[in-house]
């Protein structure tokens, strides 16, 4: 059972984390430009779900296993790089057919995309191991349960913030529907930047 005062201290810390611009926010922004507000919100939900998996794995101790075997980190990282580059290519391929009335990605595909992108970023699990244990109280029992509760708080905040950013970008994208090719280049560029960032990640 998490102490209410500990949870009260965690919520604003998590909110600051959610409000800090990062790859998740940029990804949802790109999805909003590409496929509209609904897809952006679902992509944010996918990111949050992927984050919860990372939190669960961290609570189970998988983070220590990855740290001990650098090749596992690199395998996951390069899968993520390849997937982001694939998304960038897909955006450019479909951009001419996209418009305000015909978004390029269904809401469930957007969810799955957000989930995979977050899950293939091994940096997340190390961040979780650095951030959440500051608020975990072993004496309160059930360490994994505490990890998951804190992960849910982060996920809800991320869903609201990143989903809001993506939805706003989606509205802008609809307003510029006649320029779908240009918007395709912008969202594709975002995915390429995220891939490059992931490619040069350090484990620290």
N, C-alpha and C positions, 0 to 999 in steps of 0.2 A: 504494500500500500504506500503510495507516494504521499509524503507529508504535504498538506495544503500550502504551507508557506514556501516549500521548495518549488511546488508547481507554480505558485504565484510569482516567484522569482524567475522561473524558466520562461514563462509566456512572453514577457517583454524582450528577453534575450533572443528568443526564437523569432519574434516579430522583426527585430532589427536585422536578423539574419535574412529573413524573407524579403525585406525591403531593400537589401543591398543588391544592386545589379550584378548579375552573374550569368553563367551559361544557361541555366534553366530559364531565366527570364528572357534571354535573347532567343532561345529556342522557341518559346511560346510566342514571342513577337513575330518570328519568322513564319510560324504556322498560321498566325492570324493573318498576316499579309497574303499568305499563299491560299488559305482555304476558308477564311471568314471567322467570325466570332465564336460560333458553336464549336468548330473544330479546335480553335485555340483553347477554349475552356476544357475540352476533353483531352487535349494534349497535356494541359496542366495537370489534369487528374491522373493521367498516365505517369507523368513525372513524379507526382506525389506517391503513387502506388509503388513505383520503382524505388523511391526513397525509403518507403516502409520496408521493402525487402532488404535493402542495405542495412537498415537499423536492426532488423531481426537477425541478419547474418552477423552483424557486429556483436550483438548481444550473445550470440552462440559461440563467438570466438573465432569466426572465420577470418576476421581482419588480421589476427596474429598469424594465421596460416599463410595468408597471401604475403604478409610482410616477410615471412621466413622463406618464401619461394618466389623470388622476383619474376621468374618466367611466367607465373600465373597472372601476375599484375599486367605484364606486357601483352600476353595473349588477349586478355579482356580488353585492354586499352586499344589494341590494333583492330579488334573486331568493331569497337565503337567508332574508330576513325573511318574504317571502310563503310560502315553503315551511314554515317553522316555524309560522306562523299557520294554515296548512292542516292541519298535524299536530295542532295544538291543537283545531281544529274537528272533525277526524276522531275524536279521543279522546272528545270530548263526545258525538258522534253515536253511537259504538259502545259507550260505557261501560255502558249498561243490559244489553247482551248479554254483557259480559265476566264471566268468573268464574274461579275457581282451576283449573277443568278445561277452560275454553275461552278461552285467551289471545287477545287482540285482534289480534295481529300475528304472521305466520309468521317463522321465523328468517331466511329469505332476504330477506323484505321489511325486516326489522329491519336486516340488513346493508346493504341498499341505502339505507335511510333514513339510517343513520349516515354512510355514504359521501357522500351528497349534502349533508347538513348540514355536514359538515366541509369539503367542496369549495367550498361557497358562502359560506364565511367567509374573505374575502380577507385578514383580519388575520393569519391563520396564516402566509401566505407571508412577511409582513414580520417576524413573530417568528422564523421559520426563518432569514431573512437576518441577523437580529441575534444569534442564538444560535449556530448551527452554525459560521459562519466563524471563531469564536474558537478552534476546534479543528482547522480545516483547515490543512494544511501544504502549500503549493504545491510545495515541493521534493519532496514524496512522490509527485507525479504524479497524474493522473486526478482532477481536482477533483470532477467529477460523481460518480465512484465513491465518493469520501470522503463527499460529501453523502448519498448513498443509504445507505451503511453506517451513518452516524450517525442517519439517519432510521429505519432498521430498528430500531436500539437503542431510540429513543424510542417507536416503534410497539409493540414487544414490551412495554415497561414500561407503556405506556398500556393495552394490551390486558389485562394482568394486573390493574392497579389499577382502571381504570374498569369492566372486566368483573366484578371482584370486588364493587365497590360496587353495580353494577346487579343482579348475581345476589342479593346480600343484600336489596336492595329488592324484588326479585321474590319472594323467600321471604316477606317481610313482606306483600306484596300478596296472596299466596295465603292467608296466615293471616287476612286480612280480606276474603276473597272475597265475603262477604255485603254488604259495603259498596262494591261496585264503582263505584257512582255517585260516592261521595265520593272514591275513589281516582282516578277519571277527572278530577274537578275538580282534584285535586292535580297529576297529571301534565300536564294541559292547562295549568295555571298555570305549570308549569316551562317549557313550550315558549313560552308568551307572554312570560315574563321573558327567555328567551334571545333571542327575536325583538326585544324592546325594546332589549336590550343591543346586538345587532347593528345595530339601526337608528341608534344614536347613536355608533357607532364612529368614531373619528378615524383617520387614516392614520398617525399618529405612534406 
